[in-house]
Amino acid sequence: MTEVFSLAGRVALVTGAGNGIGRATALHLAAMGATVGVNDLKPEFVDKVVAEIIAAGGKALAVTRNISTRDGMRAAVLGVAEQAGRLDVLVNNAAWVRYQAVPDIAPETMDRMLDVGFKAVIWGIQAATEAMDPERGGCIINIASVAAVTGLQNGLVYCGIKAGVTGITRAAAAELGPRGIRVNAVAPSAIPTEGTMRNRNDERDARRVARTPLGRLGEVRDIARAVGFLASDQAGFVTGQVMLVDGGITSSSL
Ligand SMILES: NC(=O)c1ccc[n+]([C@@H]2O[C@H](COP(=O)([O-])OP(=O)(O)OC[C@H]3O[C@@H](n4cnc5c(N)ncnc54)[C@H](O)[C@@H]3O)[C@@H](O)[C@H]2O)c1
């Protein structure tokens, strides 16, 4: 019988996989059978997730690198392809985020957000296009956000970047489809992670839950599972899509 949702024999790289959604995604793709390149800035984050994957019986490679420059991203992508002998899946997940009111937006925060959350997605796609086998093709999944399609207070830069990521996703799907590379985005709603702790607020979370048809906040595994589907052959005719994984909050007027 065909194994549905299997990634056996495939090689994936997940950026920003030391925490949060990236970590859950790396663990999930490894559980589906992929060898997973675990990227993050700090070796202690990377080594912990690599160890978790290996302890669960999976295969992982440590990719401790800053992917915010073209050189850093190329080294991460081409390094995994060289070490593992191929690259099938790239998940552009890493982000560095600050929410700032319009008068407070500072050049340094905007530049860092753009480098990690926007430019790195383009450099990742460029490097993956070089690394992915022209016969086998591959797939790229960009982590966007519901902020790509809704406004957020203090989110001018963040919403702009995530809307940009959805545009990149459609353009890359159009250009790379003929090379057998599928490109999609997953757009999560608010998910409790290390990165969102500083902005959490119980009252706001309760309001979000009340407005969410499925009646809860999302969890990192909700996002990991959507990425796993898009990475699998089950999504073999799906490209250029932005999949909102948000419990219905964006499409509902509850
Ligand atoms: N958590 C949410 O509510 C939520 C909602 C919508 C979208 N997202 C998106 O999901 C993705 C993951 O979010 P999260 O909440 O899990 O984030 P997180 O902050 O918990 O984890 C992000 C990881 O990326 C790493 N990272 C940052 N800069 C890096 C760089 N230059 N090179 C390599 N690694 C780097 C960090 O060290 C960290 O481990 C982001 O793209 C974020 O915008 C998150």
The ligand as an SDF file (V2000), in Angstrom:
LIG
                    3D

 44 48  0  0  0  0  0  0  0  0999 V2000
    3.8450   32.4420   16.3980 N   0  0  0  0  0  0  0  0  0  0  0  0
    2.9170   33.1280   15.7560 C   0  0  0  0  0  0  0  0  0  0  0  0
    1.9180   33.6160   16.3310 O   0  0  0  0  0  0  0  0  0  0  0  0
    3.0270   33.3120   14.2780 C   0  0  0  0  0  0  0  0  0  0  0  0
    1.8890   33.7250   13.5530 C   0  0  0  0  0  0  0  0  0  0  0  0
    1.9880   33.9160   12.1880 C   0  0  0  0  0  0  0  0  0  0  0  0
    3.1990   33.6960   11.5500 C   0  0  0  0  0  0  0  0  0  0  0  0
    4.2800   33.3220   12.2500 N   0  0  0  0  0  0  0  0  0  0  0  0
    5.5330   33.1040   11.5320 C   0  0  0  0  0  0  0  0  0  0  0  0
    6.0110   31.8090   11.7990 O   0  0  0  0  0  0  0  0  0  0  0  0
    7.4370   31.8030   11.7600 C   0  0  0  0  0  0  0  0  0  0  0  0
    7.9880   31.2480   13.0670 C   0  0  0  0  0  0  0  0  0  0  0  0
    7.4810   32.0250   14.1350 O   0  0  0  0  0  0  0  0  0  0  0  0
    7.7130   31.5870   15.6600 P   0  0  0  0  0  0  0  0  0  0  0  0
    6.6780   32.2990   16.4440 O   0  0  0  0  0  0  0  0  0  0  0  0
    7.8540   30.1200   15.7540 O   0  0  0  0  0  0  0  0  0  0  0  0
    9.1360   32.3010   15.9290 O   0  0  0  0  0  0  0  0  0  0  0  0
   10.2250   32.0790   17.0970 P   0  0  0  0  0  0  0  0  0  0  0  0
   10.7690   33.4580   17.3710 O   0  0  0  0  0  0  0  0  0  0  0  0
    9.6640   31.3020   18.2370 O   0  0  0  0  0  0  0  0  0  0  0  0
   11.3400   31.2320   16.3620 O   0  0  0  0  0  0  0  0  0  0  0  0
   12.0340   31.7900   15.2810 C   0  0  0  0  0  0  0  0  0  0  0  0
   13.4100   31.1730   15.2110 C   0  0  0  0  0  0  0  0  0  0  0  0
   14.1120   31.7890   14.1140 O   0  0  0  0  0  0  0  0  0  0  0  0
   15.4520   31.9600   14.5150 C   0  0  0  0  0  0  0  0  0  0  0  0
   16.0920   33.0000   13.7210 N   0  0  0  0  0  0  0  0  0  0  0  0
   15.8710   34.3500   13.7980 C   0  0  0  0  0  0  0  0  0  0  0  0
   16.7340   34.9840   12.9670 N   0  0  0  0  0  0  0  0  0  0  0  0
   17.4710   34.0150   12.3570 C   0  0  0  0  0  0  0  0  0  0  0  0
   18.5180   34.0540   11.4030 C   0  0  0  0  0  0  0  0  0  0  0  0
   18.9810   35.2330   10.9300 N   0  0  0  0  0  0  0  0  0  0  0  0
   19.0820   32.8900   11.0010 N   0  0  0  0  0  0  0  0  0  0  0  0
   18.6320   31.6980   11.4960 C   0  0  0  0  0  0  0  0  0  0  0  0
   17.6440   31.6070   12.4060 N   0  0  0  0  0  0  0  0  0  0  0  0
   17.0720   32.7610   12.8250 C   0  0  0  0  0  0  0  0  0  0  0  0
   15.3580   32.3420   15.9910 C   0  0  0  0  0  0  0  0  0  0  0  0
   16.5970   32.1290   16.6580 O   0  0  0  0  0  0  0  0  0  0  0  0
   14.2390   31.4300   16.4760 C   0  0  0  0  0  0  0  0  0  0  0  0
   14.7310   30.1990   16.9720 O   0  0  0  0  0  0  0  0  0  0  0  0
    7.8460   33.2440   11.4600 C   0  0  0  0  0  0  0  0  0  0  0  0
    8.0150   33.4110   10.0660 O   0  0  0  0  0  0  0  0  0  0  0  0
    6.6570   34.0340   11.9580 C   0  0  0  0  0  0  0  0  0  0  0  0
    6.5480   35.3090   11.3470 O   0  0  0  0  0  0  0  0  0  0  0  0
    4.2250   33.1190   13.5980 C   0  0  0  0  0  0  0  0  0  0  0  0
  1  2  1  0
  2  3  2  0
  2  4  1  0
  4  5  1  0
  4 44  2  0
  5  6  2  0
  6  7  1  0
  7  8  2  0
  8  9  1  0
  8 44  1  0
  9 10  1  0
  9 42  1  0
 10 11  1  0
 11 12  1  0
 11 40  1  0
 12 13  1  0
 13 14  1  0
 14 15  2  0
 14 16  1  0
 14 17  1  0
 17 18  1  0
 18 19  2  0
 18 20  1  0
 18 21  1  0
 21 22  1  0
 22 23  1  0
 23 24  1  0
 23 38  1  0
 24 25  1  0
 25 26  1  0
 25 36  1  0
 26 27  1  0
 26 35  1  0
 27 28  2  0
 28 29  1  0
 29 30  1  0
 29 35  2  0
 30 31  1  0
 30 32  2  0
 32 33  1  0
 33 34  2  0
 34 35  1  0
 36 37  1  0
 36 38  1  0
 38 39  1  0
 40 41  1  0
 40 42  1  0
 42 43  1  0
M  CHG  2   8   1  16  -1
M  END
$$$$
